[in-house]
Amino acid sequence: MDNVIAIVKAYITRVVAGPLPTELTGELGERIQDAGYEFETTTGRSRRCGWFDLPLMKKAIALNGYTEISLTKLDVLTDIDPIKIWVGYSYKGEKVNYPLEFADDLLECKPVYEDVPGWEKDLTTVKAFEELPENSRHYIKRLEELMKVSINYISVGPDRAQTFRK
């Protein structure tokens, strides 16, 4: 296999209980849930939302050999400033760059973030990378630098026509 594409949201979601150190509670978490339609299809239960989980993504890249990324739901982050990227963990006073093996240890972790500037422009009509606001292009490029994998497809809405190749 020469090419393995990962489909990844511009933020992280979880269903049910368990550790999610970057979980966004309150108004911002609800805003992302609503904008991203983060509700289970059969149960209607809301998904928990958090900032992009770089350590978990790096683990997935190492395990699965992803060669490129399709980044979905970029539009959901519009009007959020700053946008945080979860770049590591603080565990018992030490920085850890890889997900811990045990859930109990993960519960003790504090996220380490990198802030990137947000954008205000509605992305849902964008058809090409060059049309994206500068700060959203910066977010994508920064994720690529951190993951060391190219983001070659970008989704700015739920319709098929709202996905384009970079």
C-alpha positions as CSV (number, residue, x, y, z in Angstrom):
1,M,0.0,0.0,0.0
2,D,1.5,3.3,-1.1
3,N,-1.2,5.7,0.3
4,V,-3.2,5.6,3.5
5,I,-5.6,8.5,4.1
6,A,-6.9,9.4,7.6
7,I,-10.1,11.2,8.0
8,V,-9.8,13.5,11.0
9,K,-11.9,16.3,12.5
10,A,-10.4,19.7,13.2
11,Y,-11.2,19.0,16.9
12,I,-11.7,15.8,18.9
13,T,-14.9,14.2,20.0
14,R,-15.8,11.4,22.4
15,V,-19.0,9.6,23.2
16,V,-19.7,8.3,26.7
17,A,-17.4,8.5,29.7
18,G,-13.7,8.3,29.8
19,P,-10.7,10.6,29.9
20,L,-10.8,13.6,27.6
21,P,-8.4,16.1,29.1
22,T,-9.1,18.9,26.6
23,E,-12.9,18.6,26.9
24,L,-14.6,21.9,26.3
25,T,-17.5,22.3,28.7
26,G,-20.0,25.1,29.0
27,E,-20.8,27.5,26.2
28,L,-17.9,26.8,23.9
29,G,-18.3,23.0,24.1
30,E,-22.0,23.4,23.3
31,R,-21.3,25.8,20.5
32,I,-19.0,23.2,18.8
33,Q,-21.5,20.4,19.4
34,D,-24.2,22.4,17.7
35,A,-22.1,23.8,14.9
36,G,-20.6,20.3,14.2
37,Y,-23.9,18.4,14.7
38,E,-22.1,16.3,17.3
39,F,-25.0,14.1,18.3
40,E,-25.3,10.4,18.0
41,T,-27.6,9.3,15.2
42,T,-29.5,6.6,17.0
43,T,-29.5,7.9,20.6
44,G,-29.3,11.6,20.1
45,R,-26.7,11.7,22.8
46,S,-24.3,14.6,22.5
47,R,-20.6,13.9,21.8
48,R,-18.1,15.5,24.1
49,C,-15.8,18.0,22.2
50,G,-12.3,19.1,22.8
51,W,-9.3,20.7,21.1
52,F,-7.3,18.8,18.4
53,D,-5.4,16.0,20.0
54,L,-1.9,16.0,18.5
55,P,-0.4,13.3,20.7
56,L,-3.3,10.9,19.9
57,M,-3.0,11.7,16.2
58,K,0.7,11.1,16.2
59,K,0.1,7.7,17.7
60,A,-2.5,6.9,15.1
61,I,0.0,8.0,12.3
62,A,2.7,5.7,13.8
63,L,0.4,2.7,14.2
64,N,-1.5,3.0,10.9
65,G,1.1,4.6,8.5
66,Y,-1.1,7.5,7.4
67,T,0.5,9.2,4.4
68,E,-2.1,12.0,4.1
69,I,-4.9,13.6,6.1
70,S,-8.5,14.6,5.2
71,L,-9.4,17.3,7.7
72,T,-13.1,17.7,8.3
73,K,-15.3,20.2,10.0
74,L,-12.9,23.1,9.8
75,D,-15.9,25.5,9.5
76,V,-16.9,24.5,13.0
77,L,-14.0,26.5,14.5
78,T,-15.0,29.8,12.9
79,D,-15.4,32.7,15.4
80,I,-13.2,30.9,18.0
81,D,-10.1,32.8,19.0
82,P,-7.6,31.6,20.0
83,I,-7.9,28.0,18.8
84,K,-5.8,25.6,20.9
85,I,-3.9,22.6,19.7
86,W,-3.2,20.0,22.3
87,V,0.5,19.3,21.8
88,G,1.4,17.3,24.9
89,Y,0.6,16.3,28.4
90,S,1.8,17.3,31.8
91,Y,1.9,14.2,33.9
92,K,3.2,14.3,37.4
93,G,5.2,17.4,36.5
94,E,6.8,16.0,33.4
95,K,5.9,16.8,29.8
96,V,4.8,13.7,27.8
97,N,4.3,13.9,24.0
98,Y,2.7,10.5,23.5
99,P,-0.7,9.3,24.9
100,L,-0.3,7.4,28.2
101,E,-1.2,3.7,28.1
102,F,-3.7,3.6,31.0
103,A,-6.9,5.6,31.3
104,D,-6.3,6.2,35.1
105,D,-3.0,7.9,34.2
106,L,-4.6,9.9,31.5
107,L,-7.2,11.2,34.0
108,E,-4.2,12.8,35.9
109,C,-2.8,14.5,32.9
110,K,-3.1,18.2,32.2
111,P,-3.1,19.3,28.6
112,V,-0.3,21.4,27.2
113,Y,-1.5,23.7,24.4
114,E,-0.3,25.8,21.6
115,D,-2.5,28.7,20.7
116,V,-3.1,29.7,17.1
117,P,-5.2,32.7,16.0
118,G,-8.8,32.1,15.0
119,W,-10.7,33.5,12.0
120,E,-14.2,35.1,11.6
121,K,-15.0,34.5,7.9
122,D,-17.7,31.9,7.2
123,L,-15.9,29.0,5.5
124,T,-18.9,27.1,4.1
125,T,-18.7,28.7,0.6
126,V,-14.9,28.3,0.2
127,K,-13.9,26.0,-2.7
128,A,-10.1,26.2,-2.6
129,F,-7.3,26.4,0.0
130,E,-6.3,29.8,-1.3
131,E,-9.8,31.2,-0.5
132,L,-9.5,30.3,3.2
133,P,-8.7,33.1,5.6
134,E,-5.0,33.4,6.4
135,N,-5.5,32.2,10.0
136,S,-7.3,29.0,8.9
137,R,-4.6,28.3,6.4
138,H,-2.1,28.8,9.3
139,Y,-4.0,26.3,11.4
140,I,-3.8,23.7,8.7
141,K,-0.1,24.3,8.0
142,R,0.7,24.2,11.7
143,L,-1.1,20.8,12.1
144,E,0.9,19.5,9.1
145,E,4.2,20.7,10.7
146,L,3.3,19.1,14.0
147,M,2.0,15.8,12.5
148,K,4.6,15.6,9.7
149,V,1.9,14.5,7.4
150,S,0.2,16.6,4.7
151,I,-3.5,17.6,4.9
152,N,-4.6,17.1,1.3
153,Y,-8.4,17.3,1.6
154,I,-10.3,19.9,3.6
155,S,-14.0,19.9,4.5
156,V,-15.8,23.1,5.3
157,G,-19.3,21.8,5.7
158,P,-21.5,18.6,5.6
159,D,-22.2,18.6,1.8
160,R,-20.0,16.7,-0.6
161,A,-19.4,19.9,-2.6
162,Q,-17.9,21.5,0.6
163,T,-14.8,19.2,0.4
164,F,-11.9,20.2,-1.7
165,R,-8.3,19.1,-2.5
166,K,-5.6,21.4,-1.2
